[in-house]
Amino acid sequence: MIYKAKNIDTDKFLEQLNYLIDWNETNKSREMTAVEKYHEGYRKAVYDIKEMFYCSNYEKTEE
């Protein structure tokens, strides 16, 4: 026997819970993508600055 609460549409309640679970997974995916893009941009900027440093010091190493 399955318990079914009175005055509560349990089917709609479970449907909403499933929607919230799916929404959470989608939201998590979006947040992870945004964080990965942020770190990718940060790494690229650091590597670009490092390359500029070596290029600007090129003349100093030749002396």
PDB file of N, CA, C and O in Angstrom:
ATOM      1  N   MET A   1       0.835  -1.178   0.000  1.00  0.00           N
ATOM      2  CA  MET A   1       0.000   0.000   0.000  1.00  0.00           C
ATOM      3  C   MET A   1       0.886   1.250   0.000  1.00  0.00           C
ATOM      4  O   MET A   1       1.813   1.368   0.802  1.00  0.00           O
ATOM      5  N   ILE A   2       0.589   2.161  -0.897  1.00  0.00           N
ATOM      6  CA  ILE A   2       1.336   3.409  -1.002  1.00  0.00           C
ATOM      7  C   ILE A   2       0.564   4.503  -0.267  1.00  0.00           C
ATOM      8  O   ILE A   2      -0.643   4.662  -0.448  1.00  0.00           O
ATOM      9  N   TYR A   3       1.281   5.248   0.558  1.00  0.00           N
ATOM     10  CA  TYR A   3       0.655   6.356   1.290  1.00  0.00           C
ATOM     11  C   TYR A   3       0.452   7.507   0.337  1.00  0.00           C
ATOM     12  O   TYR A   3       1.377   7.900  -0.373  1.00  0.00           O
ATOM     13  N   LYS A   4      -0.743   8.048   0.315  1.00  0.00           N
ATOM     14  CA  LYS A   4      -1.036   9.226  -0.493  1.00  0.00           C
ATOM     15  C   LYS A   4      -1.654  10.269   0.431  1.00  0.00           C
ATOM     16  O   LYS A   4      -2.740  10.063   0.974  1.00  0.00           O
ATOM     17  N   ALA A   5      -0.963  11.377   0.604  1.00  0.00           N
ATOM     18  CA  ALA A   5      -1.415  12.418   1.522  1.00  0.00           C
ATOM     19  C   ALA A   5      -2.712  13.048   1.031  1.00  0.00           C
ATOM     20  O   ALA A   5      -2.968  13.128  -0.171  1.00  0.00           O
ATOM     21  N   LYS A   6      -3.513  13.486   1.975  1.00  0.00           N
ATOM     22  CA  LYS A   6      -4.774  14.147   1.631  1.00  0.00           C
ATOM     23  C   LYS A   6      -4.495  15.607   1.294  1.00  0.00           C
ATOM     24  O   LYS A   6      -3.620  16.236   1.888  1.00  0.00           O
ATOM     25  N   ASN A   7      -5.236  16.128   0.349  1.00  0.00           N
ATOM     26  CA  ASN A   7      -5.182  17.535  -0.054  1.00  0.00           C
ATOM     27  C   ASN A   7      -3.825  17.932  -0.644  1.00  0.00           C
ATOM     28  O   ASN A   7      -3.521  19.121  -0.739  1.00  0.00           O
ATOM     29  N   ILE A   8      -3.025  16.970  -1.032  1.00  0.00           N
ATOM     30  CA  ILE A   8      -1.750  17.263  -1.682  1.00  0.00           C
ATOM     31  C   ILE A   8      -1.688  16.427  -2.949  1.00  0.00           C
ATOM     32  O   ILE A   8      -1.894  15.214  -2.920  1.00  0.00           O
ATOM     33  N   ASP A   9      -1.403  17.090  -4.057  1.00  0.00           N
ATOM     34  CA  ASP A   9      -1.252  16.353  -5.314  1.00  0.00           C
ATOM     35  C   ASP A   9       0.178  15.823  -5.360  1.00  0.00           C
ATOM     36  O   ASP A   9       1.094  16.525  -5.789  1.00  0.00           O
ATOM     37  N   THR A  10       0.360  14.598  -4.922  1.00  0.00           N
ATOM     38  CA  THR A  10       1.710  14.040  -4.818  1.00  0.00           C
ATOM     39  C   THR A  10       2.357  13.860  -6.185  1.00  0.00           C
ATOM     40  O   THR A  10       3.580  13.943  -6.303  1.00  0.00           O
ATOM     41  N   ASP A  11       1.561  13.615  -7.210  1.00  0.00           N
ATOM     42  CA  ASP A  11       2.130  13.477  -8.549  1.00  0.00           C
ATOM     43  C   ASP A  11       2.766  14.782  -9.008  1.00  0.00           C
ATOM     44  O   ASP A  11       3.877  14.791  -9.539  1.00  0.00           O
ATOM     45  N   LYS A  12       2.052  15.883  -8.799  1.00  0.00           N
ATOM     46  CA  LYS A  12       2.605  17.193  -9.160  1.00  0.00           C
ATOM     47  C   LYS A  12       3.822  17.521  -8.299  1.00  0.00           C
ATOM     48  O   LYS A  12       4.795  18.101  -8.782  1.00  0.00           O
ATOM     49  N   PHE A  13       3.761  17.149  -7.029  1.00  0.00           N
ATOM     50  CA  PHE A  13       4.882  17.392  -6.126  1.00  0.00           C
ATOM     51  C   PHE A  13       6.130  16.657  -6.614  1.00  0.00           C
ATOM     52  O   PHE A  13       7.212  17.242  -6.668  1.00  0.00           O
ATOM     53  N   LEU A  14       5.985  15.384  -6.966  1.00  0.00           N
ATOM     54  CA  LEU A  14       7.123  14.610  -7.471  1.00  0.00           C
ATOM     55  C   LEU A  14       7.613  15.152  -8.807  1.00  0.00           C
ATOM     56  O   LEU A  14       8.813  15.160  -9.082  1.00  0.00           O
ATOM     57  N   GLU A  15       6.677  15.602  -9.631  1.00  0.00           N
ATOM     58  CA  GLU A  15       7.066  16.201 -10.911  1.00  0.00           C
ATOM     59  C   GLU A  15       7.917  17.449 -10.681  1.00  0.00           C
ATOM     60  O   GLU A  15       8.922  17.663 -11.358  1.00  0.00           O
ATOM     61  N   GLN A  16       7.500  18.261  -9.723  1.00  0.00           N
ATOM     62  CA  GLN A  16       8.268  19.473  -9.396  1.00  0.00           C
ATOM     63  C   GLN A  16       9.641  19.126  -8.824  1.00  0.00           C
ATOM     64  O   GLN A  16      10.630  19.782  -9.150  1.00  0.00           O
ATOM     65  N   LEU A  17       9.708  18.107  -7.981  1.00  0.00           N
ATOM     66  CA  LEU A  17      10.989  17.684  -7.439  1.00  0.00           C
ATOM     67  C   LEU A  17      11.929  17.236  -8.554  1.00  0.00           C
ATOM     68  O   LEU A  17      13.112  17.576  -8.545  1.00  0.00           O
ATOM     69  N   ASN A  18      11.411  16.481  -9.503  1.00  0.00           N
ATOM     70  CA  ASN A  18      12.231  16.046 -10.642  1.00  0.00           C
ATOM     71  C   ASN A  18      12.694  17.233 -11.475  1.00  0.00           C
ATOM     72  O   ASN A  18      13.825  17.258 -11.960  1.00  0.00           O
ATOM     73  N   TYR A  19      11.806  18.224 -11.638  1.00  0.00           N
ATOM     74  CA  TYR A  19      12.182  19.439 -12.364  1.00  0.00           C
ATOM     75  C   TYR A  19      13.330  20.155 -11.636  1.00  0.00           C
ATOM     76  O   TYR A  19      14.284  20.607 -12.268  1.00  0.00           O
ATOM     77  N   LEU A  20      13.230  20.252 -10.317  1.00  0.00           N
ATOM     78  CA  LEU A  20      14.279  20.924  -9.542  1.00  0.00           C
ATOM     79  C   LEU A  20      15.614  20.181  -9.641  1.00  0.00           C
ATOM     80  O   LEU A  20      16.670  20.809  -9.709  1.00  0.00           O
ATOM     81  N   ILE A  21      15.569  18.861  -9.649  1.00  0.00           N
ATOM     82  CA  ILE A  21      16.794  18.071  -9.794  1.00  0.00           C
ATOM     83  C   ILE A  21      17.430  18.331 -11.153  1.00  0.00           C
ATOM     84  O   ILE A  21      18.640  18.540 -11.243  1.00  0.00           O
ATOM     85  N   ASP A  22      16.619  18.319 -12.213  1.00  0.00           N
ATOM     86  CA  ASP A  22      17.134  18.599 -13.561  1.00  0.00           C
ATOM     87  C   ASP A  22      17.678  20.012 -13.665  1.00  0.00           C
ATOM     88  O   ASP A  22      18.737  20.238 -14.249  1.00  0.00           O
ATOM     89  N   TRP A  23      16.942  20.968 -13.091  1.00  0.00           N
ATOM     90  CA  TRP A  23      17.380  22.360 -13.141  1.00  0.00           C
ATOM     91  C   TRP A  23      18.716  22.517 -12.430  1.00  0.00           C
ATOM     92  O   TRP A  23      19.592  23.242 -12.902  1.00  0.00           O
ATOM     93  N   ASN A  24      18.876  21.842 -11.298  1.00  0.00           N
ATOM     94  CA  ASN A  24      20.121  21.919 -10.541  1.00  0.00           C
ATOM     95  C   ASN A  24      21.293  21.379 -11.360  1.00  0.00           C
ATOM     96  O   ASN A  24      22.371  21.974 -11.369  1.00  0.00           O
ATOM     97  N   GLU A  25      21.089  20.268 -12.037  1.00  0.00           N
ATOM     98  CA  GLU A  25      22.157  19.700 -12.862  1.00  0.00           C
ATOM     99  C   GLU A  25      22.518  20.640 -14.006  1.00  0.00           C
ATOM    100  O   GLU A  25      23.696  20.828 -14.312  1.00  0.00           O
ATOM    101  N   THR A  26      21.500  21.234 -14.640  1.00  0.00           N
ATOM    102  CA  THR A  26      21.758  22.181 -15.737  1.00  0.00           C
ATOM    103  C   THR A  26      22.496  23.404 -15.217  1.00  0.00           C
ATOM    104  O   THR A  26      23.452  23.871 -15.837  1.00  0.00           O
ATOM    105  N   ASN A  27      22.057  23.917 -14.089  1.00  0.00           N
ATOM    106  CA  ASN A  27      22.693  25.091 -13.495  1.00  0.00           C
ATOM    107  C   ASN A  27      24.141  24.781 -13.126  1.00  0.00           C
ATOM    108  O   ASN A  27      25.033  25.600 -13.348  1.00  0.00           O
ATOM    109  N   LYS A  28      24.367  23.602 -12.566  1.00  0.00           N
ATOM    110  CA  LYS A  28      25.719  23.190 -12.199  1.00  0.00           C
ATOM    111  C   LYS A  28      26.608  23.149 -13.440  1.00  0.00           C
ATOM    112  O   LYS A  28      27.755  23.592 -13.403  1.00  0.00           O
ATOM    113  N   SER A  29      26.078  22.620 -14.528  1.00  0.00           N
ATOM    114  CA  SER A  29      26.823  22.552 -15.789  1.00  0.00           C
ATOM    115  C   SER A  29      27.213  23.940 -16.271  1.00  0.00           C
ATOM    116  O   SER A  29      28.354  24.176 -16.668  1.00  0.00           O
ATOM    117  N   ARG A  30      26.260  24.846 -16.231  1.00  0.00           N
ATOM    118  CA  ARG A  30      26.527  26.219 -16.693  1.00  0.00           C
ATOM    119  C   ARG A  30      27.587  26.888 -15.824  1.00  0.00           C
ATOM    120  O   ARG A  30      28.489  27.553 -16.334  1.00  0.00           O
ATOM    121  N   GLU A  31      27.474  26.709 -14.519  1.00  0.00           N
ATOM    122  CA  GLU A  31      28.450  27.319 -13.618  1.00  0.00           C
ATOM    123  C   GLU A  31      29.841  26.745 -13.845  1.00  0.00           C
ATOM    124  O   GLU A  31      30.826  27.484 -13.833  1.00  0.00           O
ATOM    125  N   MET A  32      29.931  25.446 -14.051  1.00  0.00           N
ATOM    126  CA  MET A  32      31.235  24.827 -14.276  1.00  0.00           C
ATOM    127  C   MET A  32      31.843  25.320 -15.585  1.00  0.00           C
ATOM    128  O   MET A  32      33.050  25.549 -15.658  1.00  0.00           O
ATOM    129  N   THR A  33      31.020  25.486 -16.616  1.00  0.00           N
ATOM    130  CA  THR A  33      31.508  26.006 -17.889  1.00  0.00           C
ATOM    131  C   THR A  33      32.028  27.422 -17.720  1.00  0.00           C
ATOM    132  O   THR A  33      33.081  27.768 -18.256  1.00  0.00           O
ATOM    133  N   ALA A  34      31.298  28.241 -16.980  1.00  0.00           N
ATOM    134  CA  ALA A  34      31.731  29.625 -16.746  1.00  0.00           C
ATOM    135  C   ALA A  34      33.044  29.668 -15.978  1.00  0.00           C
ATOM    136  O   ALA A  34      33.921  30.467 -16.303  1.00  0.00           O
ATOM    137  N   VAL A  35      33.190  28.830 -14.975  1.00  0.00           N
ATOM    138  CA  VAL A  35      34.423  28.801 -14.186  1.00  0.00           C
ATOM    139  C   VAL A  35      35.593  28.321 -15.045  1.00  0.00           C
ATOM    140  O   VAL A  35      36.694  28.865 -14.955  1.00  0.00           O
ATOM    141  N   GLU A  36      35.361  27.312 -15.870  1.00  0.00           N
ATOM    142  CA  GLU A  36      36.426  26.810 -16.745  1.00  0.00           C
ATOM    143  C   GLU A  36      36.867  27.883 -17.728  1.00  0.00           C
ATOM    144  O   GLU A  36      38.062  28.036 -17.980  1.00  0.00           O
ATOM    145  N   LYS A  37      35.914  28.631 -18.289  1.00  0.00           N
ATOM    146  CA  LYS A  37      36.262  29.709 -19.222  1.00  0.00           C
ATOM    147  C   LYS A  37      37.052  30.806 -18.518  1.00  0.00           C
ATOM    148  O   LYS A  37      37.994  31.358 -19.086  1.00  0.00           O
ATOM    149  N   TYR A  38      36.670  31.121 -17.285  1.00  0.00           N
ATOM    150  CA  TYR A  38      37.385  32.129 -16.517  1.00  0.00           C
ATOM    151  C   TYR A  38      38.841  31.709 -16.325  1.00  0.00           C
ATOM    152  O   TYR A  38      39.761  32.487 -16.577  1.00  0.00           O
ATOM    153  N   HIS A  39      39.036  30.467 -15.875  1.00  0.00           N
ATOM    154  CA  HIS A  39      40.398  29.996 -15.618  1.00  0.00           C
ATOM    155  C   HIS A  39      41.199  29.871 -16.913  1.00  0.00           C
ATOM    156  O   HIS A  39      42.405  30.119 -16.924  1.00  0.00           O
ATOM    157  N   GLU A  40      40.543  29.493 -17.985  1.00  0.00           N
ATOM    158  CA  GLU A  40      41.227  29.416 -19.274  1.00  0.00           C
ATOM    159  C   GLU A  40      41.721  30.797 -19.692  1.00  0.00           C
ATOM    160  O   GLU A  40      42.852  30.939 -20.157  1.00  0.00           O
ATOM    161  N   GLY A  41      40.877  31.814 -19.528  1.00  0.00           N
ATOM    162  CA  GLY A  41      41.273  33.186 -19.852  1.00  0.00           C
ATOM    163  C   GLY A  41      42.399  33.677 -18.959  1.00  0.00           C
ATOM    164  O   GLY A  41      43.313  34.361 -19.419  1.00  0.00           O
ATOM    165  N   TYR A  42      42.332  33.328 -17.688  1.00  0.00           N
ATOM    166  CA  TYR A  42      43.375  33.725 -16.739  1.00  0.00           C
ATOM    167  C   TYR A  42      44.718  33.100 -17.113  1.00  0.00           C
ATOM    168  O   TYR A  42      45.744  33.780 -17.134  1.00  0.00           O
ATOM    169  N   ARG A  43      44.700  31.782 -17.412  1.00  0.00           N
ATOM    170  CA  ARG A  43      45.938  31.101 -17.806  1.00  0.00           C
ATOM    171  C   ARG A  43      46.516  31.716 -19.077  1.00  0.00           C
ATOM    172  O   ARG A  43      47.724  31.930 -19.176  1.00  0.00           O
ATOM    173  N   LYS A  44      45.654  31.996 -20.044  1.00  0.00           N
ATOM    174  CA  LYS A  44      46.127  32.590 -21.303  1.00  0.00           C
ATOM    175  C   LYS A  44      46.775  33.945 -21.036  1.00  0.00           C
ATOM    176  O   LYS A  44      47.827  34.254 -21.594  1.00  0.00           O
ATOM    177  N   ALA A  45      46.150  34.750 -20.187  1.00  0.00           N
ATOM    178  CA  ALA A  45      46.708  36.071 -19.877  1.00  0.00           C
ATOM    179  C   ALA A  45      48.075  35.944 -19.200  1.00  0.00           C
ATOM    180  O   ALA A  45      49.003  36.689 -19.517  1.00  0.00           O
ATOM    181  N   VAL A  46      48.192  34.999 -18.271  1.00  0.00           N
ATOM    182  CA  VAL A  46      49.470  34.815 -17.569  1.00  0.00           C
ATOM    183  C   VAL A  46      50.547  34.356 -18.552  1.00  0.00           C
ATOM    184  O   VAL A  46      51.673  34.852 -18.511  1.00  0.00           O
ATOM    185  N   TYR A  47      50.210  33.415 -19.432  1.00  0.00           N
ATOM    186  CA  TYR A  47      51.190  32.947 -20.420  1.00  0.00           C
ATOM    187  C   TYR A  47      51.578  34.056 -21.398  1.00  0.00           C
ATOM    188  O   TYR A  47      52.739  34.166 -21.790  1.00  0.00           O
ATOM    189  N   ASP A  48      50.595  34.879 -21.790  1.00  0.00           N
ATOM    190  CA  ASP A  48      50.901  36.004 -22.691  1.00  0.00           C
ATOM    191  C   ASP A  48      51.853  36.992 -22.016  1.00  0.00           C
ATOM    192  O   ASP A  48      52.790  37.486 -22.642  1.00  0.00           O
ATOM    193  N   ILE A  49      51.609  37.274 -20.748  1.00  0.00           N
ATOM    194  CA  ILE A  49      52.492  38.193 -20.007  1.00  0.00           C
ATOM    195  C   ILE A  49      53.887  37.593 -19.882  1.00  0.00           C
ATOM    196  O   ILE A  49      54.883  38.307 -19.994  1.00  0.00           O
ATOM    197  N   LYS A  50      53.963  36.297 -19.654  1.00  0.00           N
ATOM    198  CA  LYS A  50      55.260  35.635 -19.546  1.00  0.00           C
ATOM    199  C   LYS A  50      56.015  35.734 -20.869  1.00  0.00           C
ATOM    200  O   LYS A  50      57.221  35.981 -20.876  1.00  0.00           O
ATOM    201  N   GLU A  51      55.314  35.543 -21.990  1.00  0.00           N
ATOM    202  CA  GLU A  51      55.956  35.674 -23.297  1.00  0.00           C
ATOM    203  C   GLU A  51      56.433  37.099 -23.528  1.00  0.00           C
ATOM    204  O   GLU A  51      57.515  37.308 -24.076  1.00  0.00           O
ATOM    205  N   MET A  52      55.643  38.075 -23.117  1.00  0.00           N
ATOM    206  CA  MET A  52      56.052  39.479 -23.270  1.00  0.00           C
ATOM    207  C   MET A  52      57.301  39.760 -22.440  1.00  0.00           C
ATOM    208  O   MET A  52      58.179  40.502 -22.880  1.00  0.00           O
ATOM    209  N   PHE A  53      57.388  39.189 -21.273  1.00  0.00           N
ATOM    210  CA  PHE A  53      58.543  39.384 -20.402  1.00  0.00           C
ATOM    211  C   PHE A  53      59.806  38.880 -21.090  1.00  0.00           C
ATOM    212  O   PHE A  53      60.826  39.569 -21.106  1.00  0.00           O
ATOM    213  N   TYR A  54      59.739  37.681 -21.656  1.00  0.00           N
ATOM    214  CA  TYR A  54      60.920  37.143 -22.332  1.00  0.00           C
ATOM    215  C   TYR A  54      61.258  37.929 -23.587  1.00  0.00           C
ATOM    216  O   TYR A  54      62.435  38.098 -23.909  1.00  0.00           O
ATOM    217  N   CYS A  55      60.252  38.412 -24.298  1.00  0.00           N
ATOM    218  CA  CYS A  55      60.517  39.222 -25.487  1.00  0.00           C
ATOM    219  C   CYS A  55      61.162  40.551 -25.107  1.00  0.00           C
ATOM    220  O   CYS A  55      62.063  41.024 -25.800  1.00  0.00           O
ATOM    221  N   SER A  56      60.710  41.154 -24.015  1.00  0.00           N
ATOM    222  CA  SER A  56      61.273  42.445 -23.613  1.00  0.00           C
ATOM    223  C   SER A  56      62.680  42.281 -23.051  1.00  0.00           C
ATOM    224  O   SER A  56      63.458  43.234 -23.083  1.00  0.00           O
ATOM    225  N   ASN A  57      63.024  41.129 -22.551  1.00  0.00           N
ATOM    226  CA  ASN A  57      64.346  40.878 -22.011  1.00  0.00           C
ATOM    227  C   ASN A  57      65.294  40.285 -23.052  1.00  0.00           C
ATOM    228  O   ASN A  57      66.455  40.015 -22.743  1.00  0.00           O
ATOM    229  N   TYR A  58      64.825  40.083 -24.257  1.00  0.00           N
ATOM    230  CA  TYR A  58      65.656  39.472 -25.288  1.00  0.00           C
ATOM    231  C   TYR A  58      66.922  40.274 -25.530  1.00  0.00           C
ATOM    232  O   TYR A  58      68.014  39.714 -25.623  1.00  0.00           O
ATOM    233  N   GLU A  59      66.768  41.604 -25.631  1.00  0.00           N
ATOM    234  CA  GLU A  59      67.930  42.456 -25.882  1.00  0.00           C
ATOM    235  C   GLU A  59      68.902  42.422 -24.700  1.00  0.00           C
ATOM    236  O   GLU A  59      70.113  42.495 -24.910  1.00  0.00           O
ATOM    237  N   LYS A  60      68.421  42.317 -23.505  1.00  0.00           N
ATOM    238  CA  LYS A  60      69.286  42.286 -22.335  1.00  0.00           C
ATOM    239  C   LYS A  60      70.136  41.016 -22.299  1.00  0.00           C
ATOM    240  O   LYS A  60      71.274  41.053 -21.831  1.00  0.00           O
ATOM    241  N   THR A  61      69.604  39.897 -22.784  1.00  0.00           N
ATOM    242  CA  THR A  61      70.357  38.640 -22.738  1.00  0.00           C
ATOM    243  C   THR A  61      71.420  38.591 -23.824  1.00  0.00           C
ATOM    244  O   THR A  61      72.380  37.830 -23.707  1.00  0.00           O
ATOM    245  N   GLU A  62      71.270  39.392 -24.883  1.00  0.00           N
ATOM    246  CA  GLU A  62      72.264  39.400 -25.960  1.00  0.00           C
ATOM    247  C   GLU A  62      73.509  40.149 -25.598  1.00  0.00           C
ATOM    248  O   GLU A  62      74.566  39.877 -26.167  1.00  0.00           O
ATOM    249  N   GLU A  63      73.439  41.075 -24.686  1.00  0.00           N
ATOM    250  CA  GLU A  63      74.571  41.947 -24.361  1.00  0.00           C
ATOM    251  C   GLU A  63      75.743  41.220 -23.831  1.00  0.00           C
ATOM    252  O   GLU A  63      76.762  41.836 -23.519  1.00  0.00           O
TER     253      GLU A  63
END
